Amino acid sequence: MTSLELAVRFGKTLIIQEVDGVEPVLYPLLRRDLIAQGPRYVVQIGDKVIDYNEDFRLFLATRNPSPFIPPDAASVVTEVNFTTTRAGLKGQLLALTIQQEKPELETEKTRLLQQEEDKKIQLAQLEESLLETLATAQGNILENRELIDSLNQTKASSALIQESLVESHKLQTSLDQERDAYLPLAESASKMYFVITDLSKINNMYRFSLASFLRLFQRALQAKKEDGITEVRIAALQANLKNMVYEYVCRSLFKADQLMFALHFVKGMHPELFLENVRSDYFFYSFVLFCQEFPAWIGQERHGAVAVLKATFPALHQTLCLSDSDLWLSFMQSSQCEQEIPSAIAKKMSRFQQVLMVQAVRPDRLQSAMTAFASQALSKSFIFPVFEIFSAV
């Protein structure tokens, strides 16, 4: 309360952090319920009357992305949302990329924007000068030689400025096309950030700040340039950033959550590898058996899972040819069945479809199948980071 009183009295800026709502004591300040006492103004704060300084500013900050603001306070406060958005982060990452890869583009764009603003100011000044000249002209305007010369000069200057603005706009368009070449990297990095922020829904400790992500991004941009082709460079930067972000985050997770994160990371970065009609709770179905016939090599305890697989993915079930016991004999007897799917069948299936098949028939190898799927999608020989040196942690 003392800080508030001093800020109001001496016209300081006060920032109150971690607020949960608008305190009643602040309402007189927010509504500007000022009382005039001679040449000065005072305001009631609690049980005290404090001199009010016009330079006083008040900011309320909260980490809650959707704070509750009562209706009586909503009309007297201005809400500004600083939450990171995909579009905003993409623009920020694109600017960082251009500064590192093509700093001359960013410098030239800044120069053109400044030049364009200067030209617009000059144009506005010419228009104002023209109106003032016409307003103060005396006598017959058509016979005022000095006025006509001034008007012609203003017209010529205005035309030159307009041409300059058009040329500047063309140059900006050309620069934007060069900058947009790096847009896929910025979009990919923005997607990565929001993928890892979702981890806080699993465990409240899994929170990663934007500042730490930006440091990783800048470190990835410092990779050595091995090829002058922009597309090749962008692909290399994307792969490098993906690897750095994955290892950085994976080291921060409990071992039990690392496979979950690997699959979540693959789903966020490569959604095309998953089937569109897979429900999120597919792996946790409560099975209801109907009168169906199942191959003898499939255990009775897996009949329900196979029935759900058939009902959900009939085309996949037909591709598997589960009725051919000889074809699937080595698969059922293998201790690493995810690697023993018949080659004739595996060629017709995606890696994720193979995971679904293992889940239905051999759930004891589901974790290994998901690990292999994530490893291939992330182009990594293993998805669990190994700490060879502590300096890398």
C-alpha positions in Angstrom: 0.0 0.0 0.0 2.9 2.3 0.8 4.3 1.8 -2.7 0.9 2.7 -4.2 0.6 5.9 -2.2 4.1 7.0 -3.1 3.6 6.3 -6.8 0.3 8.2 -6.8 1.8 11.2 -4.9 5.0 11.5 -7.0 3.7 10.5 -10.4 5.6 7.2 -10.7 4.8 4.1 -12.8 3.6 1.2 -10.6 3.6 -2.4 -11.9 1.7 -4.9 -9.8 2.6 -8.5 -10.7 0.8 -11.8 -10.2 -2.6 -10.2 -9.7 -5.7 -12.5 -9.5 -8.2 -9.7 -9.9 -8.9 -6.0 -9.5 -8.7 -5.0 -5.8 -11.5 -2.7 -4.5 -8.9 -0.2 -3.3 -7.8 0.4 -6.9 -11.3 1.4 -8.2 -11.0 5.1 -7.3 -7.8 5.3 -9.2 -9.1 3.4 -12.2 -12.3 5.5 -12.3 -10.2 8.6 -11.7 -12.5 9.7 -8.8 -10.5 12.8 -8.2 -11.5 15.6 -5.8 -10.4 19.1 -6.5 -8.9 21.0 -3.6 -7.8 24.4 -5.0 -5.1 24.0 -7.6 -4.5 20.3 -6.9 -6.4 17.0 -7.0 -6.6 14.3 -4.4 -7.9 10.7 -4.5 -9.2 8.4 -1.8 -7.1 5.3 -1.3 -8.4 3.2 1.5 -8.9 5.5 4.5 -6.3 8.0 3.3 -6.6 11.0 1.0 -3.5 11.2 -1.3 -2.4 14.0 -3.6 -2.8 12.8 -7.2 -0.1 13.4 -9.8 -1.1 13.4 -13.5 2.0 11.4 -14.4 0.9 8.4 -12.3 0.6 5.2 -14.3 -0.6 1.8 -13.1 0.0 -1.6 -14.8 -1.5 -4.9 -13.5 0.2 -8.1 -14.8 -0.8 -11.7 -14.5 0.3 -15.0 -15.9 -3.3 -16.2 -16.3 -4.0 -16.2 -20.1 -7.7 -15.5 -19.5 -8.0 -13.5 -16.3 -11.5 -12.7 -15.0 -12.2 -9.0 -15.1 -15.5 -8.0 -13.4 -17.9 -6.0 -15.6 -17.5 -2.9 -13.4 -13.7 -3.0 -13.9 -13.8 -3.9 -17.6 -14.9 -0.5 -18.6 -12.1 1.3 -16.8 -9.1 -0.9 -17.6 -7.4 -1.7 -20.9 -6.6 -5.3 -21.4 -3.5 -6.1 -23.4 -2.8 -9.8 -24.2 0.9 -10.6 -24.5 0.4 -14.3 -25.0 2.7 -15.7 -27.7 0.8 -16.5 -30.9 1.8 -18.7 -33.8 1.7 -15.7 -36.3 3.6 -13.4 -34.0 6.3 -16.0 -33.1 6.7 -16.9 -36.8 7.4 -13.2 -37.7 9.9 -12.9 -34.8 11.7 -16.1 -35.9 11.7 -15.0 -39.5 13.4 -11.7 -38.5 16.0 -13.5 -36.5 16.7 -15.8 -39.4 17.1 -12.9 -41.9 19.4 -11.1 -39.5 21.7 -14.2 -39.3 21.4 -15.4 -42.9 20.9 -12.3 -45.0 21.5 -9.2 -42.8 21.6 -7.0 -45.8 18.0 -7.8 -46.6 16.9 -6.6 -43.1 19.0 -3.5 -43.4 17.7 -2.6 -46.8 14.1 -3.2 -45.7 14.5 -1.0 -42.7 16.0 1.7 -44.9 13.2 1.5 -47.4 10.6 1.7 -44.7 12.2 4.8 -43.2 12.5 6.3 -46.7 8.9 5.6 -47.4 7.8 7.3 -44.2 9.9 10.3 -44.9 8.4 10.6 -48.4 4.9 10.4 -46.9 5.7 13.1 -44.5 7.0 15.3 -47.3 3.9 14.7 -49.3 1.6 15.6 -46.4 3.7 18.8 -45.9 3.4 19.7 -49.6 -0.4 19.3 -49.5 -0.6 21.4 -46.3 1.6 24.1 -47.9 -0.6 24.1 -51.0 -3.8 24.6 -49.1 -2.2 27.3 -47.0 -0.9 29.1 -50.2 -4.4 29.0 -51.7 -6.0 30.2 -48.5 -3.7 33.2 -48.2 -3.7 34.2 -51.9 -5.0 37.6 -52.7 -6.6 39.0 -55.8 -7.2 36.9 -58.9 -5.5 33.6 -58.5 -5.2 33.1 -62.3 -3.2 36.3 -62.6 -0.9 35.6 -59.6 2.2 34.4 -61.4 4.1 33.6 -58.2 1.2 31.5 -56.9 1.0 29.6 -60.2 4.7 28.9 -60.2 4.4 27.6 -56.6 1.5 25.4 -57.5 3.4 23.9 -60.5 6.5 23.3 -58.3 4.4 21.6 -55.7 2.7 19.5 -58.3 6.1 18.4 -59.8 7.5 17.6 -56.3 4.3 15.6 -55.5 4.6 13.6 -58.7 8.3 12.8 -57.9 7.4 11.7 -54.4 4.6 9.5 -55.7 6.9 7.8 -58.2 9.5 7.3 -55.5 6.8 5.7 -53.3 5.8 3.3 -56.1 9.4 2.3 -56.7 10.0 1.8 -53.0 6.9 -0.4 -52.8 8.3 -2.5 -55.7 11.6 -2.9 -54.0 9.9 -3.9 -50.8 7.9 -6.6 -52.6 11.1 -7.9 -54.1 12.8 -8.0 -50.7 9.7 -9.7 -49.1 10.0 -12.5 -51.7 13.6 -13.1 -50.8 12.7 -13.0 -47.1 9.8 -15.4 -47.6 12.2 -18.1 -48.9 13.1 -18.6 -45.2 9.4 -18.7 -44.1 9.3 -22.5 -44.0 12.0 -22.5 -41.3 10.2 -19.9 -39.2 6.9 -21.9 -39.6 8.6 -25.1 -38.6 10.3 -23.5 -35.5 7.0 -21.9 -34.4 5.3 -25.2 -34.7 8.0 -26.8 -32.5 7.6 -24.2 -29.8 3.9 -24.8 -29.4 4.5 -28.6 -29.5 6.7 -28.4 -26.5 4.5 -26.0 -24.6 1.8 -28.7 -24.7 3.9 -30.8 -22.3 2.8 -28.6 -19.3 -0.6 -30.4 -19.7 1.1 -33.7 -18.8 3.3 -32.4 -15.9 3.3 -28.9 -14.5 7.1 -29.0 -14.3 7.4 -29.4 -18.1 7.4 -25.7 -18.9 9.8 -24.2 -21.4 10.2 -20.5 -21.7 10.2 -18.6 -25.0 13.6 -17.2 -24.1 15.2 -20.6 -23.9 13.6 -21.7 -27.2 15.0 -18.5 -28.9 18.5 -19.3 -27.6 18.2 -22.8 -29.2 17.0 -21.3 -32.4 19.8 -18.8 -32.6 22.3 -21.6 -31.8 20.9 -23.6 -34.6 21.3 -20.7 -37.0 25.0 -20.6 -36.3 25.5 -23.9 -38.0 28.2 -23.9 -40.7 27.1 -23.0 -44.2 28.1 -25.9 -46.4 26.0 -25.1 -49.5 25.0 -21.8 -51.1 21.6 -23.1 -52.2 18.9 -21.6 -50.0 16.6 -24.6 -50.1 19.4 -26.9 -49.0 20.4 -24.5 -46.3 16.9 -24.3 -44.9 16.5 -28.1 -44.9 19.8 -28.4 -43.0 18.7 -25.7 -40.5 15.3 -27.4 -39.9 17.0 -30.8 -39.3 19.5 -29.2 -36.9 16.9 -27.3 -35.0 14.6 -30.3 -34.7 17.4 -32.4 -33.3 18.5 -29.7 -30.8 15.0 -29.0 -29.6 14.2 -32.7 -29.2 17.3 -33.5 -27.2 17.1 -30.4 -25.1 13.5 -31.2 -24.1 14.0 -34.9 -23.8 16.8 -34.4 -21.2 14.3 -32.5 -19.1 11.7 -35.2 -18.9 11.2 -38.2 -16.7 12.2 -41.4 -18.5 8.6 -42.7 -18.4 7.5 -39.6 -20.4 10.2 -39.6 -23.1 8.5 -42.0 -25.5 5.3 -40.1 -25.0 7.1 -36.9 -26.0 8.7 -38.6 -29.0 5.3 -39.6 -30.4 3.8 -36.2 -29.5 6.8 -34.5 -31.3 6.3 -36.6 -34.4 2.5 -35.9 -34.4 3.1 -32.2 -34.1 5.9 -32.0 -36.8 4.8 -34.8 -39.1 1.0 -35.2 -38.8 0.9 -36.8 -42.3 2.5 -39.9 -40.8 -0.6 -40.6 -38.8 -4.0 -41.8 -40.0 -6.6 -39.1 -40.1 -9.4 -41.1 -38.6 -7.5 -42.5 -35.6 -9.2 -41.5 -32.4 -7.0 -40.3 -29.6 -8.5 -43.0 -27.4 -8.1 -45.8 -29.9 -5.4 -47.5 -27.8 -7.6 -47.5 -24.7 -10.9 -49.0 -26.1 -13.2 -51.1 -24.0 -13.9 -53.9 -26.4 -17.3 -55.3 -27.1 -17.2 -58.7 -28.9 -19.7 -59.7 -31.5 -20.2 -63.0 -33.2 -17.1 -63.1 -35.3 -14.6 -65.7 -36.4 -10.9 -65.1 -35.7 -7.8 -67.0 -36.9 -6.6 -69.7 -34.6 -3.2 -68.2 -34.2 -4.6 -65.1 -32.5 -5.2 -65.6 -28.8 -8.7 -65.2 -27.4 -7.6 -62.3 -25.3 -6.8 -60.3 -28.5 -10.1 -61.0 -30.2 -11.6 -57.7 -29.0 -8.6 -55.6 -30.2 -8.7 -57.3 -33.6 -12.5 -56.7 -33.8 -11.9 -53.0 -33.1 -9.1 -52.8 -35.7 -11.4 -54.4 -38.3 -14.3 -52.1 -37.5 -12.1 -48.9 -37.5 -9.8 -49.7 -40.4 -11.5 -52.3 -42.6 -9.1 -51.7 -45.6 -6.1 -52.2 -43.3 -7.6 -55.4 -41.8 -8.2 -56.8 -45.3 -4.6 -56.0 -46.3 -3.2 -57.9 -43.3 -4.6 -61.3 -44.5 -4.7 -62.5 -40.9 -6.5 -65.7 -41.9 -3.2 -67.0 -43.4 -1.6 -68.6 -40.4 1.6 -69.7 -42.2 2.3 -66.1 -43.3 2.1 -64.9 -39.7 3.8 -67.8 -37.9 7.2 -66.3 -37.6 5.6 -63.0 -36.5 3.8 -64.6 -33.5 6.9 -66.7 -32.5 9.4 -63.9 -32.7 10.6 -62.0 -29.6 10.9 -58.9 -31.8 7.7 -59.3 -33.8 7.7 -55.6 -35.0 10.7 -56.5 -37.2 9.1 -59.7 -38.5 6.0 -58.4 -40.3 5.8 -60.3 -43.6 7.6 -58.3 -46.2 4.7 -58.7 -48.7 2.4 -57.2 -46.2 4.8 -54.5 -44.8 5.2 -53.0 -48.3 1.5 -52.2 -48.3 1.5 -50.6 -44.9 2.8 -47.4 -43.4 4.9 -47.4 -40.3 2.0 -46.2 -38.2 -0.3 -48.9 -39.5 2.3 -51.4 -38.4 2.1 -49.9 -34.9 -1.7 -50.4 -34.9 -1.3 -54.0 -36.0 1.2 -54.8 -33.3 -1.1 -53.1 -30.7 -4.0 -55.3 -31.8 -2.1 -58.7 -31.9 1.1 -58.4 -29.9 0.6 -55.5 -27.3 3.7 -56.8 -25.4 5.8 -55.3 -28.2 3.8 -52.1 -28.6 6.4 -49.9 -26.8 9.2 -51.2 -29.0 7.0 -50.7 -32.1 6.2 -47.1 -31.1 9.9 -46.5 -30.4 10.9 -47.8 -33.8 8.2 -45.6 -35.4 9.4 -42.5 -33.6 13.0 -43.2 -34.4 12.4 -43.5 -38.1 10.2 -40.4 -38.2 12.8 -38.3 -36.3 15.7 -39.8 -38.3 17.4 -40.9 -35.1 19.0 -44.2 -34.3 17.6 -43.9 -30.8 15.1 -41.5 -29.2 16.4 -41.5 -25.7 19.3 -39.1 -25.2 22.6 -40.5 -23.9 24.6 -38.2 -21.7 28.2 -38.9 -22.6 29.5 -35.7 -21.1 28.0 -33.5 -18.4 28.8 -30.3 -20.2 26.2 -31.2 -22.8 23.4 -31.2 -20.2 
